[in-house]
Amino acid sequence: MTSERDEETVRRYVESLALVLAQIGMQRMAARVFAALMTTDEGQLTAGELATQLSVSPAAISGAVRYLEQVGMVTKIREPGERRDHYRLYDDLWFATFLKRDRLLTVWHDATEEGIDALGPDSPAGKRLTDMRDFLAFMLKEVNELFARWHEYREKQS
């Protein structure tokens, strides 16, 4: 079942998520492109579609997708019979690229909750964000336990 999307709410969420990602260290335009890809039901867009959606030049998109490809968050694909490249999200690989500290995970988790509300939990993008939220909640728990074990280990080594 696909829910109705309020495109203005989704647009605001893309910018909100991009701002959070930029605050935790991602390049601003790359963060906007990544957020735009996350909120598409298909999980992929062409450079032209990204430029139109984000109201930026194709050159800005080119630099952003090059960065996202380098850090392993998106891949470039070409649909059969098409001449344009599409940029697609990797399934789960990108989660590992941002796991710096539990505080950052908390901010990201909270931003994801907002997106689920904006997109609707039954849409493909909403389900993708729900998976991201659930993964981040799991990681927060595991990271805290890992830090505790690390401190115990270090104390034993001293």
N, C-alpha and C positions, 0 to 999 in steps of 0.2 A: 504494500500500500504506500503510495507516494502522497505526501502532504503538500498543501499549497505553500508556496514560498512568497514571502514579502521581499521582493528584490531590493528595496531600499534598506530594509533591516539587514539583509544579507550583505549588502555593500558596506554598511556601517560596521558589521562584524568583521569583514575582511580587513578593513583598516584598523580595527581594534586589535585583532589577532596579530596583524603585521607590526603594530606598535609594540606589543608585548614581546614578540620575537626579536625585534630590533633592540629592545631594552636588555634582552639576555644575550646579545652579541651577534645576531645575524645582520647582514647588510640590509639596509632599509628596503631597497627595491627588490632584493631577493626575498625578503620577508613578505612583501606585498604579493609577489608572484606565487610564492608557496601558499599563502593564505587563499589566493584566488583559486589555485588548483585544488586545495583541500575542500573548498566549498562547492565545487562542481560535482554533480552527480556522477559524471563520467570519470572524474579524476584525471582528465587530460584536456588540454587546450592547445591551439596553434599560437604562434607568436603574435599573429594579427589579432586573434581573439583576446589574448592577454592584454595587448596594447589598447584595444578598444575598451575592454572592461575596466582597466585601471587608468584610462585617460592619460597615457604616456606615449612616448615615441617608441618605434620599433628598436632603436638603438638601446634604449633603457632596458627593454625586455631581453635583448641579446646578451647584455652583460650580466643580467640577473640569472638567466637560465644557464649561462656558462658557469657561474659560481655554484648554482645548485647542482649542476652535473658533476662538478669537481668534488663537491663534498658528499656525493652519492645520495642526494635526496630526490632527484628526478632523472629520468632517462628520455632521450630523444627517440621517437619512433616515427615511421612513415606508414600511413595506412595504405593498403593495396590500392593502386590506381590513382593515388593522390600525389601531387608535387610538393605539398607543404608538409613540413615536419610538425609533429605534435609532441608536446612535453607532457610526460606522464609521471605521476607519483610512484615511487617504489612502495611495496606493500608495508613492511614493518621496519625496513632497514634504517630509515631516517630517525626513528626514535633515539637510537644510540648517539646521534650527533649532538644532542643538546643536554645530555645528562651530566651537568656540571656540578650542581649542588641541590640539596633538597629544597632550599628556598625558591630556586628557579622553577623546580618541578611544581611547587605549590602554585606559583603565579600562573604557570602554563595550564595546570589542571583547572584552576578557577576560570581562566579565559575560555577554556573548552566548554565548560558548563554553559556559558553565555551563548556560545555558538549552537549548542544543541537546542536551546530555546528558540534561537533565530531561525534555524533550518527545519525544525520539527524532527523528533526522534525517529520517525518512520521513513524519512527520505533516505536515499542512499548516502548522501553527504552527512545527514544527521546520524545515521548508523556508524559511518566512518568516525565521526567525532565522538560518538558514544564509546566506540572501541578505544579511541585515543584517550578519552577520560578514564576509562577503566584501567587501561595500561598504566597511565600516570599514577593513579591511586595505588595500584599494585607496586610500582617502582618506588613511590614514596615510602611505603611500608618496608619494602626490601632494603632500600638505601639506608633508612634509619637503623635497621637491624645490622646491616653491613658495617655502618660506622661504629656501632656499639661493639661488634666483634673485632673490628680493627683496633679500637682503643684497648680492649682486653688483650689482644695480641701484642700490641706495643708495650703495654705495661709489663707483660711477662718477659719481653725481650730486654727490658731495662735492667 
